[in-house]
Amino acid sequence: MTLFTPLEQLLGDRLATSDAIRQQNARNEAHFPLAMPDAVAFPETTEEVAAIVRFCAETGTPITPFGTGTSLEGQHLAIKGGISLDFSRMKKVLEINAEDLNVVVQPGVTRTELNEELRATGLFFPIDPGADASLGGMAATRASGTTAVRYGTLRENVLALEAVMSDGSIIRTGTKARKSSAGYDLTHLLVGSEGTLGIITELTLKLHGLPEGIASATCRFPSVEEAVNCVILTIQSGLPMARIELVDEMMVRGFNIHAGSDLPEQPHLFVEFHGSPSGVAEQAQSFREIAEDFGMESWAEANTTEARNALWKMRHGAHFASAALRPGAQYGTLATDVCVPISQLAEAVLQAQADARAAGLVSTIVGHVGDGNFHCAARFDPNDPAEVEAVHAFAGKLNETALRLGGTVTGEHGIGIGKQKYMKAEHGPALDWMRRIKLAFDPKGILNPGKLLPPED
């Protein structure tokens, strides 16, 4: 008999304790060290998840949900050991309700798998964080991405969910109706809670009609300031952008190395327009007129589906393109994001660039700047104390800048492990109420412990 014998009896070979499988779930794409769970469980039903959670509640075993492992703040890492709850076998699309523009899915379904399933319906799920993340993980971290400027974040696209709570009970929140005034909004309390309040086992998501017309383009600017000011006026003008992404000159260099592109090493905006063919043409022309007022130096359209896919594949490869600027297995990447009011975007981006240069860092900037959100990726040697200190000081300055300008320390990566130290500065006394919520939902502290909330002083 071992501690996990009851789970072995429940799951059989779907409870893994081998080093190889545990190491798969211990890795991350950011700079955090390996965090080995004691075991990896592969449930196939909500009832199995509930039984696993009941076992963890009875034994005081930590439990950490795991989707595809693409989070950049370590939300999926079992830093306290215990069970890594791997949803890779809960991948069913349960209902497609085309008339009501919604879909019901299990948490292990990825966004690309969902859109493949929807292909024949004329509908799509628009939230696109770049990585082919699981929808459960996207909900847990309140993900967004390149299309959020048009379609909102994951939060705005979840209608209802099913969750297993810390005692193993199963609840359903929300409905398939488009709005409700009935009671506390538990749906959106769990969305973004990073698995610390409950474990999402089913999602009802909004769908959107595939646009009849789509147009993408890249445009080049003489400076980041002019590119960002172009974005600000575009958004303030009410132009319905589907995507508007800033790429600074260092990021362009990374793309050229990693993706084999040949873009001039200057700041660019990558843009996309959705609508009717005539509407898309009008949007593109209106945007070009604004861009020309800010010194746009070139305009290159991606006229085919293949060209558009290649453009956005390159953009979604930003994490690996940043790594290509300083290659080597010994280096890590501190990937971080902030979000500021759109009127403060230029100051925030320019300050981030200046701070990176002053620290001597190889760092890129890329961002969904249409909603004030941008990302920095700095390469560093984790075995060099001076570089470690420099890169974390840079991240601290970036977060301080965002807060000073009325923004937030993360627009989409979430808090996880890496940003807990800034929670008090952003939330003040409200942080104590978050702790009370955590205590009420998870009195034994077994749900994804060590994430989101900083230790009490």
C-alpha positions in Angstrom: 0.0 0.0 0.0 1.2 3.5 -0.9 -0.4 6.9 -0.4 -1.7 6.7 -4.0 -3.1 3.2 -3.9 -6.8 4.5 -3.9 -6.0 6.5 -7.1 -4.3 3.5 -8.6 -7.4 1.5 -8.0 -9.5 4.2 -9.6 -7.4 5.1 -12.6 -5.2 2.0 -13.2 -2.3 2.9 -15.6 -3.8 6.5 -15.9 -2.0 7.3 -12.7 1.7 7.7 -13.6 4.6 7.9 -11.2 7.4 7.3 -13.7 10.1 10.0 -13.9 9.6 10.5 -17.6 5.9 11.4 -17.4 6.4 13.5 -14.2 9.2 15.4 -16.0 6.9 16.2 -18.9 4.5 18.0 -16.6 7.4 19.6 -14.6 8.7 21.7 -17.5 7.7 25.2 -18.7 8.5 27.5 -21.6 9.6 30.3 -19.3 12.5 30.6 -16.9 11.2 28.6 -13.9 13.0 25.5 -12.7 11.6 22.0 -13.0 8.8 21.3 -10.5 8.2 17.6 -10.2 4.7 16.4 -9.1 4.6 13.2 -7.1 2.2 11.6 -9.6 0.3 12.5 -12.8 -3.4 11.7 -13.0 -5.2 11.4 -16.4 -8.9 11.7 -15.7 -11.5 11.0 -18.5 -14.7 12.3 -16.8 -15.8 14.9 -14.3 -16.7 12.2 -11.9 -13.1 11.0 -11.9 -11.8 14.5 -11.3 -14.2 14.8 -8.3 -13.0 11.5 -6.9 -9.4 12.6 -7.3 -10.1 15.9 -5.5 -11.9 14.1 -2.7 -8.8 11.9 -2.2 -6.6 15.0 -2.1 -8.9 16.7 0.3 -8.9 13.7 2.7 -5.1 13.3 2.5 -4.1 17.0 2.3 -2.4 16.3 -1.1 -1.8 19.4 -3.4 -3.5 19.2 -6.8 -2.4 21.3 -9.8 -4.4 21.3 -13.1 -2.4 20.8 -16.3 -3.6 21.6 -19.8 -0.9 21.9 -22.4 1.8 23.5 -20.3 2.1 26.7 -22.3 1.5 29.2 -19.5 4.3 31.7 -19.1 4.0 32.4 -15.3 4.2 28.7 -14.2 0.5 28.3 -13.3 0.7 24.6 -14.4 3.7 23.7 -12.3 3.3 21.5 -9.2 5.6 23.5 -7.0 4.3 21.9 -3.9 4.4 18.4 -5.3 1.3 16.2 -5.1 -0.9 15.4 -8.1 -0.6 17.0 -11.6 -4.1 16.7 -13.0 -3.5 16.2 -16.7 -6.6 17.0 -18.9 -5.1 15.6 -22.1 -7.8 12.8 -22.1 -10.7 15.1 -21.6 -10.8 16.4 -25.2 -14.4 16.1 -26.3 -16.5 18.7 -28.1 -19.8 17.9 -26.3 -22.3 20.1 -28.1 -22.3 22.5 -31.0 -25.3 24.8 -30.8 -25.0 26.7 -34.1 -28.3 28.5 -33.8 -27.4 29.9 -30.4 -23.8 30.6 -31.3 -22.3 28.5 -28.5 -20.3 25.3 -28.0 -19.8 23.0 -24.9 -16.3 21.5 -24.5 -14.2 19.6 -22.1 -11.1 21.5 -20.8 -8.5 19.5 -22.7 -9.7 20.6 -26.1 -7.3 23.1 -27.7 -8.4 26.2 -29.6 -7.2 24.8 -33.0 -9.0 21.5 -32.3 -12.2 23.3 -31.6 -11.9 25.4 -34.7 -11.2 22.3 -36.8 -14.4 20.8 -35.4 -16.4 23.9 -36.2 -15.1 24.2 -39.8 -18.3 23.0 -41.4 -20.6 25.2 -39.4 -19.4 28.6 -40.7 -18.6 29.6 -37.0 -15.3 30.0 -35.2 -13.9 30.6 -31.7 -11.8 33.7 -32.1 -9.6 33.9 -28.9 -6.1 33.3 -30.1 -3.2 33.5 -27.5 -0.7 32.2 -30.0 0.2 29.0 -28.3 -2.2 26.1 -29.1 -3.4 26.2 -25.5 -6.1 24.1 -23.9 -9.4 25.9 -23.5 -9.5 24.9 -19.8 -6.1 26.5 -19.3 -7.1 29.5 -21.3 -10.2 30.0 -19.0 -8.1 29.5 -15.9 -5.7 32.2 -16.8 -8.3 34.5 -18.5 -6.3 34.3 -21.8 -6.7 36.7 -24.7 -4.4 37.3 -27.6 -4.1 38.9 -31.0 -7.9 39.1 -31.7 -8.9 40.5 -28.3 -9.2 44.0 -29.6 -12.2 42.9 -31.7 -13.6 39.9 -29.9 -12.7 40.4 -26.2 -10.8 38.1 -23.9 -11.7 34.6 -22.7 -13.7 36.2 -19.9 -16.1 37.8 -22.3 -16.6 34.6 -24.2 -17.5 32.1 -21.4 -21.2 31.7 -20.8 -21.2 28.9 -18.3 -18.9 26.2 -16.8 -18.8 23.1 -14.7 -16.2 22.9 -11.9 -15.1 20.5 -9.2 -14.6 22.4 -5.9 -12.1 21.7 -3.2 -14.3 19.1 -1.4 -14.9 17.2 -4.6 -18.4 18.6 -5.1 -19.5 19.4 -8.7 -21.1 22.7 -9.5 -22.5 24.3 -12.7 -22.4 28.1 -13.1 -24.1 30.3 -15.7 -26.4 29.2 -18.5 -26.5 29.2 -22.3 -28.4 32.5 -22.2 -26.4 35.5 -23.3 -26.9 37.4 -20.0 -28.1 36.9 -16.5 -28.8 38.9 -13.3 -29.2 35.8 -11.1 -26.9 35.8 -8.1 -23.2 36.1 -7.7 -21.2 35.7 -10.9 -19.3 32.5 -10.0 -18.6 31.8 -13.7 -16.3 34.8 -14.0 -14.9 34.4 -10.5 -13.5 31.0 -11.5 -12.4 32.3 -14.9 -9.0 33.7 -14.3 -8.6 32.1 -10.8 -5.7 29.9 -12.1 -7.1 26.7 -10.6 -6.9 28.1 -7.1 -10.7 28.2 -6.4 -12.0 25.3 -8.4 -11.1 23.0 -11.3 -12.9 23.6 -14.5 -14.2 20.5 -16.2 -16.5 21.9 -18.8 -17.0 25.2 -20.6 -19.8 26.7 -22.6 -18.2 29.2 -25.0 -19.6 31.9 -27.4 -19.0 31.4 -31.1 -18.8 34.0 -33.9 -19.6 33.8 -37.6 -16.6 33.4 -39.9 -16.1 36.8 -41.5 -16.8 36.9 -45.2 -13.8 39.1 -45.9 -10.4 39.0 -44.2 -7.4 41.2 -45.1 -4.0 41.3 -43.4 -1.0 43.5 -43.9 2.3 44.7 -42.4 3.4 48.3 -42.3 6.7 49.8 -41.3 7.4 53.0 -39.3 10.5 55.0 -38.6 10.1 54.7 -34.8 8.2 52.8 -32.2 6.7 56.1 -31.0 5.1 56.8 -34.4 3.8 53.2 -34.7 2.2 53.4 -31.2 0.7 56.8 -31.8 -0.8 55.4 -35.0 -2.4 52.6 -32.9 -3.7 55.1 -30.3 -5.5 57.2 -33.0 -6.8 54.1 -34.8 -8.5 52.8 -31.6 -9.7 56.3 -30.6 -11.2 56.7 -34.1 -13.4 53.6 -33.5 -11.9 51.7 -36.5 -13.0 48.0 -35.9 -9.6 46.3 -36.0 -9.5 42.5 -35.8 -5.8 42.5 -35.0 -3.2 45.2 -34.5 0.1 44.0 -33.3 3.3 46.1 -32.6 6.6 44.5 -33.4 9.7 46.5 -32.4 13.0 46.4 -34.3 14.6 43.7 -32.1 11.5 41.5 -32.5 11.8 41.9 -36.3 15.4 40.8 -36.1 14.3 37.7 -34.2 11.7 37.0 -36.8 14.2 37.3 -39.6 16.5 34.8 -37.9 13.9 32.3 -36.7 11.3 32.5 -39.5 13.6 33.4 -42.4 11.7 36.6 -43.1 13.4 39.6 -44.7 11.6 42.5 -43.0 13.6 45.7 -42.6 14.7 45.9 -39.0 12.4 48.8 -38.0 9.2 48.9 -36.0 6.2 47.3 -37.7 2.5 46.9 -37.2 0.9 43.7 -38.2 -2.8 44.3 -38.9 -6.0 42.4 -39.9 -9.5 43.4 -40.8 -12.7 41.3 -40.7 -16.1 42.0 -42.3 -17.7 42.1 -45.7 -15.3 42.4 -48.7 -16.3 46.0 -49.2 -16.2 46.8 -45.5 -12.7 45.2 -45.2 -11.5 47.4 -48.1 -12.9 50.5 -46.4 -11.3 49.6 -43.1 -7.9 49.0 -44.7 -8.0 52.3 -46.5 -9.0 54.3 -43.4 -6.2 52.7 -41.5 -3.7 53.4 -44.2 -4.7 57.1 -44.1 -4.1 57.2 -40.4 -0.8 55.4 -40.7 0.5 57.7 -43.4 -0.1 60.6 -41.1 2.4 59.0 -38.7 5.1 58.4 -41.3 4.3 54.9 -42.5 7.2 53.9 -44.8 5.8 50.7 -46.4 2.6 48.7 -46.7 2.6 45.0 -47.7 -0.6 43.1 -48.0 -1.0 39.3 -47.3 -3.5 38.6 -50.0 -4.0 34.9 -49.8 -5.0 32.5 -47.0 -1.5 31.0 -47.1 0.2 34.4 -46.8 -2.1 35.4 -43.9 -1.4 32.1 -42.1 2.4 32.5 -42.6 2.2 36.1 -41.2 0.4 35.1 -38.1 2.4 31.9 -37.6 5.5 34.1 -37.6 3.9 36.4 -35.0 2.9 33.5 -32.8 6.4 32.3 -32.9 7.6 35.4 -31.1 8.8 33.4 -28.0 11.1 31.3 -30.0 12.1 34.2 -32.3 13.2 36.1 -29.2 15.3 33.1 -28.1 17.0 33.1 -31.5 18.5 36.5 -30.8 20.7 34.8 -28.1 20.7 31.1 -28.9 22.0 28.5 -26.6 20.4 25.9 -24.3 22.0 27.6 -21.3 19.9 30.7 -21.7 16.4 31.4 -20.4 13.7 33.8 -21.4 11.9 36.1 -19.0 8.6 36.6 -20.9 6.4 39.1 -19.2 3.5 41.4 -20.1 1.7 44.5 -18.9 -1.4 46.4 -19.9 -2.0 50.2 -19.7 -4.7 52.6 -20.8 -4.5 53.2 -24.5 -3.6 56.8 -24.0 -0.5 55.8 -22.0 0.8 53.1 -24.4 3.5 55.2 -26.1 5.1 56.2 -22.8 5.0 52.6 -21.5 6.5 51.1 -24.5 9.3 53.7 -24.9 10.1 53.4 -21.2 10.4 49.6 -21.5 12.8 49.9 -24.4 14.9 52.5 -22.5 15.0 50.3 -19.4 16.1 47.3 -21.4 18.9 49.2 -23.1 20.1 50.7 -19.8 20.3 47.2 -18.4 22.2 45.8 -21.4 19.6 43.2 -22.1 18.7 41.4 -25.3 15.0 42.1 -25.2 12.1 42.3 -27.6 8.7 44.0 -27.5 5.6 42.6 -29.2 2.1 43.3 -28.3 -1.7 43.3 -28.8 -1.4 47.1 -28.5 -5.0 47.7 -29.7 -6.0 47.1 -26.1 -2.9 48.5 -24.4 -1.3 45.1 -23.8 2.3 44.4 -24.8 5.0 41.7 -24.0 8.7 41.9 -23.3 11.0 38.9 -23.7 14.5 39.2 -22.2 17.2 36.6 -22.7 19.5 35.9 -19.8 21.9 33.4 -18.3 20.3 31.8 -15.2 23.7 30.8 -13.9 25.0 34.4 -14.0 23.9 36.2 -10.8 24.4 39.6 -12.4 22.2 38.8 -15.4 19.5 37.3 -13.2 19.5 40.4 -11.1 19.4 42.7 -14.1 16.5 40.8 -15.8 14.4 40.8 -12.7 15.1 44.5 -12.0 14.0 45.2 -15.6 10.7 43.2 -15.0 10.2 45.2 -11.8 10.6 48.5 -13.5 8.2 47.4 -16.3 5.5 46.6 -13.7 6.1 49.8 -11.8 5.7 51.7 -15.0 2.4 50.0 -15.8 1.0 50.7 -12.3 2.2 54.3 -12.4 0.3 54.8 -15.7 -2.9 53.4 -14.3 -2.5 49.9 -15.8 -2.0 46.3 -14.6 1.1 44.1 -14.1 -0.4 41.5 -16.5 -3.0 41.7 -19.3 -3.1 38.1 -20.1 -0.2 35.9 -18.8 -1.7 35.9 -15.3 0.1 35.9 -11.9 1.1 32.3 -11.3 4.5 32.2 -9.6 6.3 35.1 -11.2 4.1 38.2 -10.4 2.8 37.6 -6.9 5.1 40.2 -5.5 3.2 42.9 -7.3 -0.3 41.9 -6.2 -0.3 44.2 -3.1 0.9 47.2 -5.1 -1.9 46.7 -7.7 -4.8 45.7 -5.4 -4.0 47.2 -2.0 -6.7 46.2 0.7 -8.6 44.2 -2.0 -5.8 41.6 -1.7 -7.1 40.7 1.8 -10.5 40.0 0.3 -9.0 37.8 -2.3 -7.4 35.8 0.5 -10.8 35.5 2.2 -12.3 34.2 -1.0 -9.5 31.6 -1.4 -10.0 30.5 2.2 -13.7 30.1 1.7 -13.4 28.1 -1.5 -10.3 26.1 -0.5 -10.0 25.9 3.3 -7.4 23.2 3.2 -5.3 25.0 0.6 -5.0 22.0 -1.8 -6.0 23.7 -5.1 -2.9 24.8 -7.0 -1.1 26.0 -3.9 1.6 28.7 -4.2 0.0 30.4 -7.1 -1.6 33.8 -7.7 -1.8 35.0 -4.0 1.5 36.1 -2.4 2.4 34.7 1.0 1.0 36.8 3.8 3.5 39.1 5.5 
